[in-house]
């Protein structure tokens, strides 16, 4: 699972998202959009959460994206996350 998370973080970097800390939480920012990567243990899935501004991120007003199950092939999972981020 750590390998998958590292791949997702590498993808965020490739898409020009920079790591930042807001309210003691790790988030990723690019051009005013903020993303938070969350792993949901019960669902064995990652979710990318979105905030459209620093103020929304600071107030923890993130909206959930799709769920990405770790049972999925790693390349497919990364591809689907890439598509969601690009199209959000």
PDB file with one MODEL, atoms N, CA, C and O in Angstrom:
MODEL        1
ATOM      1  N   UNK A   1       0.821  -1.192   0.000  1.00  0.00           N
ATOM      2  CA  UNK A   1       0.000   0.000   0.000  1.00  0.00           C
ATOM      3  C   UNK A   1       0.864   1.255   0.000  1.00  0.00           C
ATOM      4  O   UNK A   1       0.519   2.237  -0.657  1.00  0.00           O
ATOM      5  N   UNK A   2       1.972   1.240   0.719  1.00  0.00           N
ATOM      6  CA  UNK A   2       2.872   2.389   0.751  1.00  0.00           C
ATOM      7  C   UNK A   2       3.404   2.685  -0.640  1.00  0.00           C
ATOM      8  O   UNK A   2       3.587   3.845  -1.007  1.00  0.00           O
ATOM      9  N   UNK A   3       3.651   1.639  -1.410  1.00  0.00           N
ATOM     10  CA  UNK A   3       4.116   1.806  -2.783  1.00  0.00           C
ATOM     11  C   UNK A   3       3.081   2.555  -3.623  1.00  0.00           C
ATOM     12  O   UNK A   3       3.431   3.443  -4.400  1.00  0.00           O
ATOM     13  N   UNK A   4       1.816   2.196  -3.466  1.00  0.00           N
ATOM     14  CA  UNK A   4       0.745   2.860  -4.207  1.00  0.00           C
ATOM     15  C   UNK A   4       0.670   4.327  -3.797  1.00  0.00           C
ATOM     16  O   UNK A   4       0.543   5.204  -4.651  1.00  0.00           O
ATOM     17  N   UNK A   5       0.747   4.593  -2.511  1.00  0.00           N
ATOM     18  CA  UNK A   5       0.687   5.975  -2.043  1.00  0.00           C
ATOM     19  C   UNK A   5       1.858   6.778  -2.614  1.00  0.00           C
ATOM     20  O   UNK A   5       1.680   7.926  -3.021  1.00  0.00           O
ATOM     21  N   UNK A   6       3.038   6.190  -2.646  1.00  0.00           N
ATOM     22  CA  UNK A   6       4.196   6.873  -3.223  1.00  0.00           C
ATOM     23  C   UNK A   6       3.982   7.155  -4.707  1.00  0.00           C
ATOM     24  O   UNK A   6       4.394   8.204  -5.203  1.00  0.00           O
ATOM     25  N   UNK A   7       3.348   6.237  -5.414  1.00  0.00           N
ATOM     26  CA  UNK A   7       3.037   6.445  -6.837  1.00  0.00           C
ATOM     27  C   UNK A   7       2.043   7.590  -7.019  1.00  0.00           C
ATOM     28  O   UNK A   7       2.179   8.390  -7.944  1.00  0.00           O
ATOM     29  N   UNK A   8       1.056   7.670  -6.149  1.00  0.00           N
ATOM     30  CA  UNK A   8       0.072   8.752  -6.225  1.00  0.00           C
ATOM     31  C   UNK A   8       0.750  10.089  -5.947  1.00  0.00           C
ATOM     32  O   UNK A   8       0.482  11.074  -6.635  1.00  0.00           O
ATOM     33  N   UNK A   9       1.621  10.131  -4.950  1.00  0.00           N
ATOM     34  CA  UNK A   9       2.347  11.363  -4.628  1.00  0.00           C
ATOM     35  C   UNK A   9       3.257  11.768  -5.786  1.00  0.00           C
ATOM     36  O   UNK A   9       3.375  12.953  -6.096  1.00  0.00           O
ATOM     37  N   UNK A  10       3.898  10.791  -6.426  1.00  0.00           N
ATOM     38  CA  UNK A  10       4.720  11.083  -7.606  1.00  0.00           C
ATOM     39  C   UNK A  10       3.856  11.646  -8.730  1.00  0.00           C
ATOM     40  O   UNK A  10       4.279  12.563  -9.436  1.00  0.00           O
ATOM     41  N   UNK A  11       2.652  11.107  -8.902  1.00  0.00           N
ATOM     42  CA  UNK A  11       1.721  11.616  -9.912  1.00  0.00           C
ATOM     43  C   UNK A  11       1.362  13.069  -9.611  1.00  0.00           C
ATOM     44  O   UNK A  11       1.359  13.905 -10.515  1.00  0.00           O
ATOM     45  N   UNK A  12       1.062  13.375  -8.357  1.00  0.00           N
ATOM     46  CA  UNK A  12       0.720  14.746  -7.983  1.00  0.00           C
ATOM     47  C   UNK A  12       1.879  15.695  -8.308  1.00  0.00           C
ATOM     48  O   UNK A  12       1.663  16.802  -8.802  1.00  0.00           O
ATOM     49  N   UNK A  13       3.087  15.260  -8.030  1.00  0.00           N
ATOM     50  CA  UNK A  13       4.261  16.066  -8.353  1.00  0.00           C
ATOM     51  C   UNK A  13       4.382  16.266  -9.863  1.00  0.00           C
ATOM     52  O   UNK A  13       4.662  17.372 -10.325  1.00  0.00           O
ATOM     53  N   UNK A  14       4.172  15.207 -10.619  1.00  0.00           N
ATOM     54  CA  UNK A  14       4.209  15.278 -12.083  1.00  0.00           C
ATOM     55  C   UNK A  14       3.179  16.266 -12.621  1.00  0.00           C
ATOM     56  O   UNK A  14       3.412  16.921 -13.637  1.00  0.00           O
ATOM     57  N   UNK A  15       2.041  16.371 -11.940  1.00  0.00           N
ATOM     58  CA  UNK A  15       0.971  17.286 -12.345  1.00  0.00           C
ATOM     59  C   UNK A  15       1.141  18.677 -11.719  1.00  0.00           C
ATOM     60  O   UNK A  15       0.210  19.482 -11.713  1.00  0.00           O
ATOM     61  N   UNK A  16       2.339  18.943 -11.196  1.00  0.00           N
ATOM     62  CA  UNK A  16       2.732  20.252 -10.643  1.00  0.00           C
ATOM     63  C   UNK A  16       2.038  20.631  -9.344  1.00  0.00           C
ATOM     64  O   UNK A  16       1.870  21.815  -9.052  1.00  0.00           O
ATOM     65  N   UNK A  17       1.633  19.636  -8.560  1.00  0.00           N
ATOM     66  CA  UNK A  17       1.107  19.904  -7.230  1.00  0.00           C
ATOM     67  C   UNK A  17       2.267  19.883  -6.241  1.00  0.00           C
ATOM     68  O   UNK A  17       3.115  18.992  -6.277  1.00  0.00           O
ATOM     69  N   UNK A  18       2.289  20.868  -5.368  1.00  0.00           N
ATOM     70  CA  UNK A  18       3.331  20.996  -4.350  1.00  0.00           C
ATOM     71  C   UNK A  18       2.735  20.696  -2.985  1.00  0.00           C
ATOM     72  O   UNK A  18       1.608  21.086  -2.680  1.00  0.00           O
ATOM     73  N   UNK A  19       3.512  19.995  -2.170  1.00  0.00           N
ATOM     74  CA  UNK A  19       3.048  19.648  -0.825  1.00  0.00           C
ATOM     75  C   UNK A  19       3.013  20.893   0.058  1.00  0.00           C
ATOM     76  O   UNK A  19       3.912  21.732   0.009  1.00  0.00           O
ATOM     77  N   UNK A  20       1.961  20.998   0.862  1.00  0.00           N
ATOM     78  CA  UNK A  20       1.805  22.089   1.828  1.00  0.00           C
ATOM     79  C   UNK A  20       1.149  21.511   3.079  1.00  0.00           C
ATOM     80  O   UNK A  20       0.543  20.439   3.043  1.00  0.00           O
ATOM     81  N   UNK A  21       1.279  22.228   4.166  1.00  0.00           N
ATOM     82  CA  UNK A  21       0.627  21.822   5.410  1.00  0.00           C
ATOM     83  C   UNK A  21      -0.411  22.883   5.763  1.00  0.00           C
ATOM     84  O   UNK A  21      -0.080  24.060   5.906  1.00  0.00           O
ATOM     85  N   UNK A  22      -1.655  22.465   5.902  1.00  0.00           N
ATOM     86  CA  UNK A  22      -2.740  23.349   6.328  1.00  0.00           C
ATOM     87  C   UNK A  22      -3.449  22.654   7.483  1.00  0.00           C
ATOM     88  O   UNK A  22      -3.895  21.514   7.356  1.00  0.00           O
ATOM     89  N   UNK A  23      -3.548  23.349   8.608  1.00  0.00           N
ATOM     90  CA  UNK A  23      -4.189  22.784   9.806  1.00  0.00           C
ATOM     91  C   UNK A  23      -3.586  21.433  10.186  1.00  0.00           C
ATOM     92  O   UNK A  23      -4.307  20.501  10.540  1.00  0.00           O
ATOM     93  N   UNK A  24      -2.279  21.338  10.111  1.00  0.00           N
ATOM     94  CA  UNK A  24      -1.538  20.112  10.453  1.00  0.00           C
ATOM     95  C   UNK A  24      -1.866  18.934   9.550  1.00  0.00           C
ATOM     96  O   UNK A  24      -1.598  17.788   9.911  1.00  0.00           O
ATOM     97  N   UNK A  25      -2.441  19.196   8.386  1.00  0.00           N
ATOM     98  CA  UNK A  25      -2.735  18.139   7.411  1.00  0.00           C
ATOM     99  C   UNK A  25      -1.915  18.363   6.157  1.00  0.00           C
ATOM    100  O   UNK A  25      -1.716  19.496   5.718  1.00  0.00           O
ATOM    101  N   UNK A  26      -1.445  17.272   5.592  1.00  0.00           N
ATOM    102  CA  UNK A  26      -0.696  17.347   4.343  1.00  0.00           C
ATOM    103  C   UNK A  26      -1.677  17.488   3.183  1.00  0.00           C
ATOM    104  O   UNK A  26      -2.577  16.666   3.018  1.00  0.00           O
ATOM    105  N   UNK A  27      -1.496  18.531   2.385  1.00  0.00           N
ATOM    106  CA  UNK A  27      -2.317  18.771   1.206  1.00  0.00           C
ATOM    107  C   UNK A  27      -1.376  19.052   0.038  1.00  0.00           C
ATOM    108  O   UNK A  27      -0.170  19.213   0.224  1.00  0.00           O
ATOM    109  N   UNK A  28      -1.932  19.107  -1.145  1.00  0.00           N
ATOM    110  CA  UNK A  28      -1.156  19.397  -2.356  1.00  0.00           C
ATOM    111  C   UNK A  28      -1.852  20.526  -3.087  1.00  0.00           C
ATOM    112  O   UNK A  28      -3.070  20.510  -3.264  1.00  0.00           O
ATOM    113  N   UNK A  29      -1.051  21.532  -3.521  1.00  0.00           N
ATOM    114  CA  UNK A  29      -1.610  22.737  -4.132  1.00  0.00           C
ATOM    115  C   UNK A  29      -1.032  22.960  -5.520  1.00  0.00           C
ATOM    116  O   UNK A  29       0.162  22.762  -5.748  1.00  0.00           O
ATOM    117  N   UNK A  30      -1.887  23.372  -6.438  1.00  0.00           N
ATOM    118  CA  UNK A  30      -1.464  23.798  -7.770  1.00  0.00           C
ATOM    119  C   UNK A  30      -2.468  24.822  -8.282  1.00  0.00           C
ATOM    120  O   UNK A  30      -3.667  24.554  -8.370  1.00  0.00           O
ATOM    121  N   UNK A  31      -1.953  25.995  -8.616  1.00  0.00           N
ATOM    122  CA  UNK A  31      -2.772  27.055  -9.210  1.00  0.00           C
ATOM    123  C   UNK A  31      -4.050  27.324  -8.416  1.00  0.00           C
ATOM    124  O   UNK A  31      -5.119  27.519  -8.996  1.00  0.00           O
ATOM    125  N   UNK A  32      -3.934  27.335  -7.093  1.00  0.00           N
ATOM    126  CA  UNK A  32      -5.069  27.659  -6.243  1.00  0.00           C
ATOM    127  C   UNK A  32      -6.014  26.516  -5.942  1.00  0.00           C
ATOM    128  O   UNK A  32      -6.971  26.690  -5.188  1.00  0.00           O
ATOM    129  N   UNK A  33      -5.764  25.344  -6.518  1.00  0.00           N
ATOM    130  CA  UNK A  33      -6.580  24.164  -6.202  1.00  0.00           C
ATOM    131  C   UNK A  33      -5.826  23.330  -5.171  1.00  0.00           C
ATOM    132  O   UNK A  33      -4.613  23.151  -5.275  1.00  0.00           O
ATOM    133  N   UNK A  34      -6.537  22.832  -4.194  1.00  0.00           N
ATOM    134  CA  UNK A  34      -5.945  22.041  -3.119  1.00  0.00           C
ATOM    135  C   UNK A  34      -6.527  20.632  -3.137  1.00  0.00           C
ATOM    136  O   UNK A  34      -7.736  20.439  -3.268  1.00  0.00           O
ATOM    137  N   UNK A  35      -5.636  19.659  -3.001  1.00  0.00           N
ATOM    138  CA  UNK A  35      -6.039  18.249  -2.962  1.00  0.00           C
ATOM    139  C   UNK A  35      -5.569  17.635  -1.662  1.00  0.00           C
ATOM    140  O   UNK A  35      -4.518  17.999  -1.134  1.00  0.00           O
ATOM    141  N   UNK A  36      -6.348  16.708  -1.152  1.00  0.00           N
ATOM    142  CA  UNK A  36      -5.951  15.939   0.016  1.00  0.00           C
ATOM    143  C   UNK A  36      -6.127  14.470  -0.332  1.00  0.00           C
ATOM    144  O   UNK A  36      -7.185  14.060  -0.808  1.00  0.00           O
ATOM    145  N   UNK A  37      -5.100  13.688  -0.095  1.00  0.00           N
ATOM    146  CA  UNK A  37      -5.120  12.253  -0.350  1.00  0.00           C
ATOM    147  C   UNK A  37      -5.484  11.544   0.945  1.00  0.00           C
ATOM    148  O   UNK A  37      -4.806  11.706   1.960  1.00  0.00           O
ATOM    149  N   UNK A  38      -6.556  10.757   0.909  1.00  0.00           N
ATOM    150  CA  UNK A  38      -7.026  10.065   2.106  1.00  0.00           C
ATOM    151  C   UNK A  38      -7.204   8.587   1.792  1.00  0.00           C
ATOM    152  O   UNK A  38      -7.740   8.221   0.746  1.00  0.00           O
ATOM    153  N   UNK A  39      -6.742   7.735   2.721  1.00  0.00           N
ATOM    154  CA  UNK A  39      -6.964   6.297   2.586  1.00  0.00           C
ATOM    155  C   UNK A  39      -8.066   5.903   3.561  1.00  0.00           C
ATOM    156  O   UNK A  39      -7.997   6.210   4.752  1.00  0.00           O
ATOM    157  N   UNK A  40      -9.080   5.224   3.044  1.00  0.00           N
ATOM    158  CA  UNK A  40     -10.208   4.768   3.867  1.00  0.00           C
ATOM    159  C   UNK A  40     -10.025   3.276   4.146  1.00  0.00           C
ATOM    160  O   UNK A  40     -10.259   2.435   3.277  1.00  0.00           O
ATOM    161  N   UNK A  41      -9.605   2.966   5.366  1.00  0.00           N
ATOM    162  CA  UNK A  41      -9.284   1.584   5.730  1.00  0.00           C
ATOM    163  C   UNK A  41     -10.450   0.629   5.510  1.00  0.00           C
ATOM    164  O   UNK A  41     -10.271  -0.450   4.945  1.00  0.00           O
ATOM    165  N   UNK A  42     -11.636   1.015   5.951  1.00  0.00           N
ATOM    166  CA  UNK A  42     -12.789   0.114   5.847  1.00  0.00           C
ATOM    167  C   UNK A  42     -13.111  -0.236   4.404  1.00  0.00           C
ATOM    168  O   UNK A  42     -13.569  -1.340   4.109  1.00  0.00           O
ATOM    169  N   UNK A  43     -12.868   0.714   3.505  1.00  0.00           N
ATOM    170  CA  UNK A  43     -13.173   0.491   2.089  1.00  0.00           C
ATOM    171  C   UNK A  43     -11.951   0.070   1.282  1.00  0.00           C
ATOM    172  O   UNK A  43     -12.064  -0.228   0.093  1.00  0.00           O
ATOM    173  N   UNK A  44     -10.789   0.045   1.919  1.00  0.00           N
ATOM    174  CA  UNK A  44      -9.527  -0.299   1.243  1.00  0.00           C
ATOM    175  C   UNK A  44      -9.389   0.501  -0.054  1.00  0.00           C
ATOM    176  O   UNK A  44      -9.083  -0.037  -1.118  1.00  0.00           O
ATOM    177  N   UNK A  45      -9.631   1.817   0.082  1.00  0.00           N
ATOM    178  CA  UNK A  45      -9.640   2.694  -1.082  1.00  0.00           C
ATOM    179  C   UNK A  45      -9.029   4.052  -0.752  1.00  0.00           C
ATOM    180  O   UNK A  45      -9.058   4.517   0.387  1.00  0.00           O
ATOM    181  N   UNK A  46      -8.478   4.666  -1.790  1.00  0.00           N
ATOM    182  CA  UNK A  46      -8.038   6.057  -1.692  1.00  0.00           C
ATOM    183  C   UNK A  46      -9.137   6.943  -2.232  1.00  0.00           C
ATOM    184  O   UNK A  46      -9.920   6.540  -3.092  1.00  0.00           O
ATOM    185  N   UNK A  47      -9.181   8.158  -1.712  1.00  0.00           N
ATOM    186  CA  UNK A  47     -10.064   9.190  -2.251  1.00  0.00           C
ATOM    187  C   UNK A  47      -9.245  10.478  -2.320  1.00  0.00           C
ATOM    188  O   UNK A  47      -8.477  10.790  -1.410  1.00  0.00           O
ATOM    189  N   UNK A  48      -9.421  11.211  -3.403  1.00  0.00           N
ATOM    190  CA  UNK A  48      -8.829  12.532  -3.528  1.00  0.00           C
ATOM    191  C   UNK A  48      -9.931  13.517  -3.153  1.00  0.00           C
ATOM    192  O   UNK A  48     -11.030  13.483  -3.708  1.00  0.00           O
ATOM    193  N   UNK A  49      -9.619  14.392  -2.204  1.00  0.00           N
ATOM    194  CA  UNK A  49     -10.568  15.416  -1.786  1.00  0.00           C
ATOM    195  C   UNK A  49     -10.111  16.749  -2.366  1.00  0.00           C
ATOM    196  O   UNK A  49      -8.912  17.017  -2.446  1.00  0.00           O
ATOM    197  N   UNK A  50     -11.063  17.582  -2.768  1.00  0.00           N
ATOM    198  CA  UNK A  50     -10.770  18.822  -3.490  1.00  0.00           C
ATOM    199  C   UNK A  50     -11.277  20.048  -2.764  1.00  0.00           C
ATOM    200  O   UNK A  50     -12.377  20.044  -2.212  1.00  0.00           O
ATOM    201  N   UNK A  51     -10.463  21.109  -2.767  1.00  0.00           N
ATOM    202  CA  UNK A  51     -10.893  22.433  -2.310  1.00  0.00           C
ATOM    203  C   UNK A  51     -10.450  23.422  -3.392  1.00  0.00           C
ATOM    204  O   UNK A  51      -9.348  23.318  -3.930  1.00  0.00           O
ATOM    205  N   UNK A  52     -11.320  24.373  -3.695  1.00  0.00           N
ATOM    206  CA  UNK A  52     -11.063  25.306  -4.785  1.00  0.00           C
ATOM    207  C   UNK A  52     -10.287  26.554  -4.379  1.00  0.00           C
ATOM    208  O   UNK A  52      -9.986  27.395  -5.226  1.00  0.00           O
ATOM    209  N   UNK A  53      -9.959  26.687  -3.087  1.00  0.00           N
ATOM    210  CA  UNK A  53      -9.207  27.856  -2.641  1.00  0.00           C
ATOM    211  C   UNK A  53      -8.506  27.543  -1.321  1.00  0.00           C
ATOM    212  O   UNK A  53      -8.809  26.555  -0.652  1.00  0.00           O
ATOM    213  N   UNK A  54      -7.560  28.412  -0.967  1.00  0.00           N
ATOM    214  CA  UNK A  54      -6.885  28.274   0.321  1.00  0.00           C
ATOM    215  C   UNK A  54      -7.892  28.389   1.462  1.00  0.00           C
ATOM    216  O   UNK A  54      -7.830  27.627   2.427  1.00  0.00           O
ATOM    217  N   UNK A  55      -8.830  29.350   1.352  1.00  0.00           N
ATOM    218  CA  UNK A  55      -9.833  29.531   2.408  1.00  0.00           C
ATOM    219  C   UNK A  55     -10.664  28.267   2.616  1.00  0.00           C
ATOM    220  O   UNK A  55     -10.909  27.867   3.755  1.00  0.00           O
ATOM    221  N   UNK A  56     -11.098  27.635   1.523  1.00  0.00           N
ATOM    222  CA  UNK A  56     -11.858  26.383   1.649  1.00  0.00           C
ATOM    223  C   UNK A  56     -11.000  25.298   2.299  1.00  0.00           C
ATOM    224  O   UNK A  56     -11.471  24.558   3.163  1.00  0.00           O
ATOM    225  N   UNK A  57      -9.740  25.211   1.876  1.00  0.00           N
ATOM    226  CA  UNK A  57      -8.846  24.197   2.452  1.00  0.00           C
ATOM    227  C   UNK A  57      -8.622  24.465   3.932  1.00  0.00           C
ATOM    228  O   UNK A  57      -8.627  23.535   4.738  1.00  0.00           O
ATOM    229  N   UNK A  58      -8.426  25.727   4.296  1.00  0.00           N
ATOM    230  CA  UNK A  58      -8.200  26.091   5.697  1.00  0.00           C
ATOM    231  C   UNK A  58      -9.428  25.758   6.551  1.00  0.00           C
ATOM    232  O   UNK A  58      -9.293  25.363   7.709  1.00  0.00           O
ATOM    233  N   UNK A  59     -10.621  25.917   5.978  1.00  0.00           N
ATOM    234  CA  UNK A  59     -11.869  25.600   6.695  1.00  0.00           C
ATOM    235  C   UNK A  59     -12.233  24.121   6.564  1.00  0.00           C
ATOM    236  O   UNK A  59     -13.286  23.695   7.037  1.00  0.00           O
ATOM    237  N   UNK A  60     -11.364  23.339   5.923  1.00  0.00           N
ATOM    238  CA  UNK A  60     -11.570  21.906   5.706  1.00  0.00           C
ATOM    239  C   UNK A  60     -12.845  21.623   4.906  1.00  0.00           C
ATOM    240  O   UNK A  60     -13.566  20.665   5.184  1.00  0.00           O
ATOM    241  N   UNK A  61     -13.107  22.471   3.912  1.00  0.00           N
ATOM    242  CA  UNK A  61     -14.284  22.310   3.052  1.00  0.00           C
ATOM    243  C   UNK A  61     -13.897  21.585   1.762  1.00  0.00           C
ATOM    244  O   UNK A  61     -14.077  22.109   0.663  1.00  0.00           O
ATOM    245  N   UNK A  62     -13.374  20.395   1.914  1.00  0.00           N
ATOM    246  CA  UNK A  62     -12.972  19.577   0.770  1.00  0.00           C
ATOM    247  C   UNK A  62     -14.167  18.759   0.293  1.00  0.00           C
ATOM    248  O   UNK A  62     -14.967  18.281   1.097  1.00  0.00           O
ATOM    249  N   UNK A  63     -14.278  18.608  -1.006  1.00  0.00           N
ATOM    250  CA  UNK A  63     -15.305  17.740  -1.582  1.00  0.00           C
ATOM    251  C   UNK A  63     -14.638  16.446  -2.028  1.00  0.00           C
ATOM    252  O   UNK A  63     -13.533  16.458  -2.570  1.00  0.00           O
ATOM    253  N   UNK A  64     -15.324  15.330  -1.794  1.00  0.00           N
ATOM    254  CA  UNK A  64     -14.767  14.024  -2.149  1.00  0.00           C
ATOM    255  C   UNK A  64     -14.854  13.770  -3.641  1.00  0.00           C
ATOM    256  O   UNK A  64     -15.836  14.110  -4.301  1.00  0.00           O
ATOM    257  N   UNK A  65     -13.790  13.160  -4.152  1.00  0.00           N
ATOM    258  CA  UNK A  65     -13.808  12.655  -5.515  1.00  0.00           C
ATOM    259  C   UNK A  65     -14.243  11.196  -5.483  1.00  0.00           C
ATOM    260  O   UNK A  65     -14.861  10.743  -4.519  1.00  0.00           O
ATOM    261  N   UNK A  66     -13.916  10.470  -6.538  1.00  0.00           N
ATOM    262  CA  UNK A  66     -14.258   9.047  -6.615  1.00  0.00           C
ATOM    263  C   UNK A  66     -13.386   8.227  -5.673  1.00  0.00           C
ATOM    264  O   UNK A  66     -12.320   8.672  -5.246  1.00  0.00           O
ATOM    265  N   UNK A  67     -13.849   7.033  -5.360  1.00  0.00           N
ATOM    266  CA  UNK A  67     -13.054   6.066  -4.592  1.00  0.00           C
ATOM    267  C   UNK A  67     -12.198   5.258  -5.554  1.00  0.00           C
ATOM    268  O   UNK A  67     -12.635   4.904  -6.649  1.00  0.00           O
ATOM    269  N   UNK A  68     -10.966   4.971  -5.126  1.00  0.00           N
ATOM    270  CA  UNK A  68     -10.047   4.178  -5.929  1.00  0.00           C
ATOM    271  C   UNK A  68      -9.551   3.011  -5.081  1.00  0.00           C
ATOM    272  O   UNK A  68      -8.685   3.177  -4.222  1.00  0.00           O
ATOM    273  N   UNK A  69     -10.106   1.836  -5.332  1.00  0.00           N
ATOM    274  CA  UNK A  69      -9.806   0.639  -4.542  1.00  0.00           C
ATOM    275  C   UNK A  69      -8.380   0.152  -4.812  1.00  0.00           C
ATOM    276  O   UNK A  69      -7.909   0.144  -5.949  1.00  0.00           O
ATOM    277  N   UNK A  70      -7.707  -0.255  -3.726  1.00  0.00           N
ATOM    278  CA  UNK A  70      -6.352  -0.785  -3.889  1.00  0.00           C
ATOM    279  C   UNK A  70      -6.364  -2.205  -4.465  1.00  0.00           C
ATOM    280  O   UNK A  70      -5.305  -2.759  -4.760  1.00  0.00           O
ATOM    281  N   UNK A  71      -7.550  -2.794  -4.626  1.00  0.00           N
ATOM    282  CA  UNK A  71      -7.628  -4.114  -5.263  1.00  0.00           C
ATOM    283  C   UNK A  71      -7.448  -3.994  -6.780  1.00  0.00           C
ATOM    284  O   UNK A  71      -7.216  -4.987  -7.469  1.00  0.00           O
ATOM    285  N   UNK A  72      -7.557  -2.772  -7.281  1.00  0.00           N
ATOM    286  CA  UNK A  72      -7.387  -2.489  -8.703  1.00  0.00           C
ATOM    287  C   UNK A  72      -5.900  -2.609  -9.066  1.00  0.00           C
ATOM    288  O   UNK A  72      -5.030  -2.377  -8.226  1.00  0.00           O
ATOM    289  N   UNK A  73      -5.623  -2.967 -10.303  1.00  0.00           N
ATOM    290  CA  UNK A  73      -4.251  -2.984 -10.801  1.00  0.00           C
ATOM    291  C   UNK A  73      -3.632  -1.598 -10.583  1.00  0.00           C
ATOM    292  O   UNK A  73      -4.281  -0.584 -10.842  1.00  0.00           O
ATOM    293  N   UNK A  74      -2.393  -1.550 -10.113  1.00  0.00           N
ATOM    294  CA  UNK A  74      -1.756  -0.280  -9.765  1.00  0.00           C
ATOM    295  C   UNK A  74      -1.704   0.705 -10.938  1.00  0.00           C
ATOM    296  O   UNK A  74      -1.964   1.895 -10.754  1.00  0.00           O
ATOM    297  N   UNK A  75      -1.374   0.227 -12.131  1.00  0.00           N
ATOM    298  CA  UNK A  75      -1.325   1.113 -13.304  1.00  0.00           C
ATOM    299  C   UNK A  75      -2.707   1.679 -13.620  1.00  0.00           C
ATOM    300  O   UNK A  75      -2.840   2.851 -13.973  1.00  0.00           O
ATOM    301  N   UNK A  76      -3.730   0.843 -13.493  1.00  0.00           N
ATOM    302  CA  UNK A  76      -5.098   1.292 -13.749  1.00  0.00           C
ATOM    303  C   UNK A  76      -5.515   2.330 -12.703  1.00  0.00           C
ATOM    304  O   UNK A  76      -6.130   3.343 -13.036  1.00  0.00           O
ATOM    305  N   UNK A  77      -5.178   2.071 -11.444  1.00  0.00           N
ATOM    306  CA  UNK A  77      -5.513   2.984 -10.363  1.00  0.00           C
ATOM    307  C   UNK A  77      -4.875   4.354 -10.605  1.00  0.00           C
ATOM    308  O   UNK A  77      -5.552   5.377 -10.494  1.00  0.00           O
ATOM    309  N   UNK A  78      -3.594   4.384 -10.931  1.00  0.00           N
ATOM    310  CA  UNK A  78      -2.893   5.643 -11.186  1.00  0.00           C
ATOM    311  C   UNK A  78      -3.499   6.356 -12.389  1.00  0.00           C
ATOM    312  O   UNK A  78      -3.666   7.575 -12.363  1.00  0.00           O
ATOM    313  N   UNK A  79      -3.828   5.619 -13.431  1.00  0.00           N
ATOM    314  CA  UNK A  79      -4.434   6.203 -14.630  1.00  0.00           C
ATOM    315  C   UNK A  79      -5.786   6.837 -14.309  1.00  0.00           C
ATOM    316  O   UNK A  79      -6.086   7.932 -14.783  1.00  0.00           O
ATOM    317  N   UNK A  80      -6.598   6.158 -13.510  1.00  0.00           N
ATOM    318  CA  UNK A  80      -7.916   6.683 -13.157  1.00  0.00           C
ATOM    319  C   UNK A  80      -7.792   7.919 -12.267  1.00  0.00           C
ATOM    320  O   UNK A  80      -8.551   8.875 -12.426  1.00  0.00           O
ATOM    321  N   UNK A  81      -6.842   7.905 -11.335  1.00  0.00           N
ATOM    322  CA  UNK A  81      -6.627   9.080 -10.497  1.00  0.00           C
ATOM    323  C   UNK A  81      -6.160  10.254 -11.352  1.00  0.00           C
ATOM    324  O   UNK A  81      -6.631  11.379 -11.180  1.00  0.00           O
ATOM    325  N   UNK A  82      -5.232   9.993 -12.275  1.00  0.00           N
ATOM    326  CA  UNK A  82      -4.746  11.033 -13.185  1.00  0.00           C
ATOM    327  C   UNK A  82      -5.926  11.665 -13.933  1.00  0.00           C
ATOM    328  O   UNK A  82      -6.050  12.888 -13.987  1.00  0.00           O
ATOM    329  N   UNK A  83      -6.783  10.829 -14.502  1.00  0.00           N
ATOM    330  CA  UNK A  83      -7.930  11.333 -15.267  1.00  0.00           C
ATOM    331  C   UNK A  83      -8.859  12.173 -14.397  1.00  0.00           C
ATOM    332  O   UNK A  83      -9.348  13.216 -14.832  1.00  0.00           O
ATOM    333  N   UNK A  84      -9.101  11.722 -13.175  1.00  0.00           N
ATOM    334  CA  UNK A  84      -9.987  12.489 -12.299  1.00  0.00           C
ATOM    335  C   UNK A  84      -9.388  13.862 -11.981  1.00  0.00           C
ATOM    336  O   UNK A  84     -10.091  14.871 -12.030  1.00  0.00           O
ATOM    337  N   UNK A  85      -8.106  13.900 -11.659  1.00  0.00           N
ATOM    338  CA  UNK A  85      -7.471  15.173 -11.307  1.00  0.00           C
ATOM    339  C   UNK A  85      -7.474  16.122 -12.499  1.00  0.00           C
ATOM    340  O   UNK A  85      -7.802  17.300 -12.358  1.00  0.00           O
ATOM    341  N   UNK A  86      -7.114  15.620 -13.654  1.00  0.00           N
ATOM    342  CA  UNK A  86      -7.057  16.463 -14.863  1.00  0.00           C
ATOM    343  C   UNK A  86      -8.440  16.992 -15.218  1.00  0.00           C
ATOM    344  O   UNK A  86      -8.565  18.129 -15.674  1.00  0.00           O
ATOM    345  N   UNK A  87      -9.479  16.186 -15.016  1.00  0.00           N
ATOM    346  CA  UNK A  87     -10.825  16.584 -15.405  1.00  0.00           C
ATOM    347  C   UNK A  87     -11.629  17.248 -14.292  1.00  0.00           C
ATOM    348  O   UNK A  87     -12.813  17.535 -14.466  1.00  0.00           O
ATOM    349  N   UNK A  88     -10.993  17.491 -13.154  1.00  0.00           N
ATOM    350  CA  UNK A  88     -11.747  18.110 -12.048  1.00  0.00           C
ATOM    351  C   UNK A  88     -11.712  19.614 -12.131  1.00  0.00           C
ATOM    352  O   UNK A  88     -12.293  20.293 -11.284  1.00  0.00           O
TER     353      UNK A  88
ENDMDL
END
